[in-house]
Amino acid sequence: MKSLIKRACFARAKNVRRATFLFSPLVLLVYSGIASAVSPVSVPGAGTLGNQLRQESVLAPKAPVNAPLVLPEEGTARRSLSGDNHTTVSVKQVVFTGNPPGLKGLSETDLQRELAVDLNRPQTFAGLEAMAQKITALYRHHGLLVARAVLPPQTLKDGVLTIRIIPGRYDSAHISNTSS
C-alpha cells in the first residue's frame, strides 16, 4: 500500500510540475502586462522640448532643384478680349515710359528701330499688343527676363502710342552657411 501511495504522490507531483511548466509562460505574460501598465510615464521637461525644437530647426532646408525658367505666354488673354478686328488706328510715333536710360545697353533709338516697320500702318488692338510684345522680346533677348512692355490705358491722339516699360528687379541673395 505504501508503494501505491508513493506512486500516487509521485504521479501527482509530476502532474503539478507539468502544469507549472505549462502555465509559467502565461503567468509571465500576465505579470509583464501589469508591470508595464503600472510603470510611470516620464513627462518631458522644458529642456527636453527645447532640445528637440533646436534639433528640428538646425536641419537645413533642401536646396531647390534647378528647374527651367518658363515664361508665360504673353497677350493671349488680352487678344481674345479685343474681339474687334475691324477698328484700326494709324500709329505715327511711339513714346516709351518707365524705361531707365541705358538699361542693358538698350537706348530709345534701339526701341524705335524695333517698331519702325509697324509705324504709319493701320493697326488693330491685336497689332498694338504685338508691338508691345516685340519690345518685351527685345528686352528678354538682352537678358532682362522679367522686364515687360505693356499698353497702359490711353487715348491715341495724333497717332502717338504710349508703351510702358516695366523693368523687373531681382532681390539680393544672402547665403549664410554656418556648417563646418
RALINHU-V793429 format. One record per residue. N is the residue number from 0. RES is the residue in three letters. SS is DSSP state (h for helix, s for strand, l for the rest). PSI is psi in whole degrees, 0 to 359 (none if undefined). OMEGA is omega in radians with two decimals (* if undefined). Layout:
BEGIN
N:RES:SS:PSI:OMEGA
N:RES:SS:PSI:OMEGA
END
This chain:
BEGIN
0:MET:l:320:3.12
1:LYS:h:320:-3.14
2:SER:h:326:3.10
3:LEU:h:318:3.13
4:ILE:h:320:3.12
5:LYS:h:317:-3.14
6:ARG:h:319:-3.13
7:ALA:h:316:3.12
8:CYS:h:321:3.13
9:PHE:h:318:3.13
10:ALA:h:319:-3.14
11:ARG:h:317:3.13
12:ALA:h:323:3.12
13:LYS:h:319:3.13
14:ASN:h:322:3.12
15:VAL:h:318:3.12
16:ARG:h:319:-3.14
17:ARG:h:317:3.13
18:ALA:h:319:3.12
19:THR:h:319:3.13
20:PHE:h:320:-3.13
21:LEU:h:325:-3.08
22:PHE:h:349:-3.09
23:SER:h:320:3.08
24:PRO:h:323:3.12
25:LEU:h:318:3.12
26:VAL:h:319:3.12
27:LEU:h:318:3.11
28:LEU:h:316:-3.12
29:VAL:h:313:-3.12
30:TYR:h:325:3.12
31:SER:h:325:3.08
32:GLY:h:320:3.12
33:ILE:h:319:-3.11
34:ALA:h:321:-3.14
35:SER:h:329:3.12
36:ALA:h:331:-3.08
37:VAL:h:342:-3.05
38:SER:l:139:-3.08
39:PRO:l:145:3.10
40:VAL:l:129:-3.13
41:SER:l:123:3.12
42:VAL:l:125:-3.12
43:PRO:l:141:3.13
44:GLY:l:176:-3.13
45:ALA:h:324:3.13
46:GLY:h:320:3.13
47:THR:h:315:3.13
48:LEU:h:321:3.11
49:GLY:h:319:3.10
50:ASN:h:319:3.12
51:GLN:h:317:3.13
52:LEU:h:319:3.12
53:ARG:h:320:3.14
54:GLN:h:322:3.13
55:GLU:h:323:-3.10
56:SER:h:339:3.14
57:VAL:h:333:-3.13
58:LEU:l:122:-3.12
59:ALA:l:146:3.08
60:PRO:l:153:-3.14
61:LYS:l:145:3.12
62:ALA:l:142:3.13
63:PRO:l:147:3.11
64:VAL:l:139:3.13
65:ASN:l:100:3.12
66:ALA:l:146:3.11
67:PRO:l:146:3.13
68:LEU:l:118:3.13
69:VAL:l:115:3.13
70:LEU:l:142:-3.12
71:PRO:l:154:3.06
72:GLU:l:136:-3.07
73:GLU:l:138:2.91
74:GLY:l:357:-3.07
75:THR:h:320:-3.13
76:ALA:h:322:-3.09
77:ARG:h:324:3.10
78:ARG:h:322:3.14
79:SER:h:337:3.12
80:LEU:h:330:-3.06
81:SER:h:309:3.07
82:GLY:l:333:-3.10
83:ASP:l:101:-3.13
84:ASN:l:6:-3.09
85:HIS:l:334:3.13
86:THR:l:124:-3.12
87:THR:l:157:3.04
88:VAL:s:154:3.09
89:SER:s:121:-3.12
90:VAL:l:122:-3.14
91:LYS:l:333:-3.09
92:GLN:s:147:3.09
93:VAL:s:131:3.09
94:VAL:s:131:-3.14
95:PHE:s:132:3.08
96:THR:s:154:3.10
97:GLY:l:4:-3.10
98:ASN:l:110:3.06
99:PRO:l:137:-3.09
100:PRO:l:135:3.08
101:GLY:l:23:-3.13
102:LEU:s:115:-3.14
103:LYS:l:33:3.08
104:GLY:l:8:3.12
105:LEU:s:121:3.13
106:SER:l:174:3.10
107:GLU:h:322:-3.13
108:THR:h:326:3.08
109:ASP:h:318:3.14
110:LEU:h:318:3.12
111:GLN:h:321:3.14
112:ARG:h:324:-3.14
113:GLU:h:327:-3.08
114:LEU:l:7:-3.06
115:ALA:h:324:-3.10
116:VAL:h:340:-3.10
117:ASP:h:352:-3.12
118:LEU:l:152:3.11
119:ASN:l:33:3.06
120:ARG:l:151:3.06
121:PRO:s:130:-3.10
122:GLN:s:137:2.98
123:THR:l:179:3.10
124:PHE:h:322:3.11
125:ALA:h:324:3.09
126:GLY:h:322:3.09
127:LEU:h:319:3.08
128:GLU:h:322:3.12
129:ALA:h:326:3.09
130:MET:h:317:3.09
131:ALA:h:323:3.11
132:GLN:h:323:3.11
133:LYS:h:320:3.13
134:ILE:h:318:3.09
135:THR:h:316:3.14
136:ALA:h:323:3.12
137:LEU:h:316:3.10
138:TYR:h:317:-3.14
139:ARG:h:326:3.09
140:HIS:h:329:3.12
141:HIS:l:12:3.01
142:GLY:l:0:3.10
143:LEU:l:84:-2.98
144:LEU:l:336:-3.10
145:VAL:l:3:3.05
146:ALA:l:150:-3.08
147:ARG:s:144:3.06
148:ALA:s:130:-3.12
149:VAL:s:159:3.04
150:LEU:l:111:3.10
151:PRO:l:162:3.06
152:PRO:l:132:-3.05
153:GLN:l:164:2.98
154:THR:l:124:-3.12
155:LEU:l:119:3.08
156:LYS:s:131:3.11
157:ASP:l:28:3.07
158:GLY:l:21:-3.13
159:VAL:s:117:3.13
160:LEU:s:136:3.09
161:THR:s:128:3.05
162:ILE:s:125:3.14
163:ARG:s:129:3.07
164:ILE:s:125:3.08
165:ILE:s:99:-3.14
166:PRO:l:131:3.09
167:GLY:l:150:3.12
168:ARG:l:135:3.06
169:TYR:l:141:3.05
170:ASP:l:163:-3.14
171:SER:l:154:3.12
172:ALA:l:131:3.11
173:HIS:l:126:3.11
174:ILE:l:126:3.12
175:SER:l:91:-3.10
176:ASN:l:106:-3.14
177:THR:l:7:3.13
178:SER:l:153:-3.12
179:SER:l:none:*
END
